[in-house]
């Protein structure tokens, strides 16, 4: 199953992705706050676009979330 987040919304609250196992993103920012309690099921983030400038890579590492890029 899949779902869509509101267009161009940053993911700043773990409640936004509480039931999500993976994300495919183009625009939204992912910050350390994204990985707070409530987002434990997130295991992978796929970034469509060049670079990881919108993704907190250190927070992904700490949360044990795989990060992949498809430029």
ZIBEL-V951433 format. One record per residue. N is the residue number from 1. OMEGA is omega in whole degrees, 0 to 359 (NA if undefined). NEAR is the number of other ideal C-beta (glycine too) atoms within 8 Angstrom. Layout:
((N & OMEGA & NEAR) (N & OMEGA & NEAR))
This chain:
((1 & 178 & 2) (2 & 179 & 3) (3 & 180 & 5) (4 & 172 & 4) (5 & 176 & 8) (6 & 183 & 5) (7 & 175 & 4) (8 & 178 & 5) (9 & 174 & 8) (10 & 180 & 7) (11 & 185 & 14) (12 & 180 & 8) (13 & 180 & 7) (14 & 179 & 12) (15 & 180 & 6) (16 & 185 & 10) (17 & 184 & 11) (18 & 184 & 9) (19 & 187 & 4) (20 & 175 & 10) (21 & 181 & 6) (22 & 178 & 9) (23 & 170 & 11) (24 & 189 & 7) (25 & 170 & 13) (26 & 188 & 7) (27 & 192 & 5) (28 & 171 & 11) (29 & 173 & 8) (30 & 184 & 14) (31 & 177 & 10) (32 & 179 & 9) (33 & 179 & 8) (34 & 186 & 15) (35 & 179 & 12) (36 & 181 & 8) (37 & 180 & 5) (38 & 182 & 7) (39 & 185 & 13) (40 & 184 & 5) (41 & 180 & 8) (42 & 181 & 14) (43 & 183 & 8) (44 & 173 & 11) (45 & 174 & 15) (46 & 181 & 11) (47 & 177 & 14) (48 & 182 & 7) (49 & 184 & 8) (50 & 172 & 4) (51 & 180 & 7) (52 & 185 & 8) (53 & 180 & 4) (54 & 184 & 9) (55 & 175 & 12) (56 & 185 & 9) (57 & 179 & 8) (58 & 179 & 7) (59 & 176 & 12) (60 & 180 & 14) (61 & 180 & 8) (62 & 182 & 8) (63 & 181 & 9) (64 & 178 & 5) (65 & 178 & 11) (66 & 180 & 7) (67 & 179 & 11) (68 & 184 & 8) (69 & 174 & 10) (70 & 184 & 7) (71 & NA & 5))
